[in-house]
Amino acid sequence: MNDLYISAEEAFEQLENEAVLIDIRETFEVENVWIDRDDVWKLPYSTFGQGKADLPQNKKLILCCAVGLVSEDAVLQLKKDGYNAVYVLKDGLVGWKQANLPLKTMEEAACKCKCCKE
């Protein structure tokens, strides 16, 4: 099963080569901290069964959850459905953070300008 996993660093490089990163964490998880990239797809695991049909089959897909466990299940589902180039982001968002890759939190996203503070 080791061929299912891709490191955060390798995933980051692959995103520059048209791979697709799919965050399958639930909405309430994503609201607090998220990968700071505009091209990340959001498909909560609770709706994964319905939404997976919209995923491109001609691109490398990298699935991300909190620590990699839920993503592993989702990747196995996609492999059963005929997807070949699908991977689990090793250690999920935790691995991404440990690799010091771009993240954003709700606090960082909040407006800090003077006009909003008045």
Helices and strands as residue ranges (DSSP letters): G 2-4, E 5-6, H 8-15, E 20-23, H 27-30, E 33-35, E 41-42, G 45-47, H 48-51, G 52-54, E 61-64, H 69-80, E 86-89, H 92-98, E 103-105, H 106-109, H 114-117
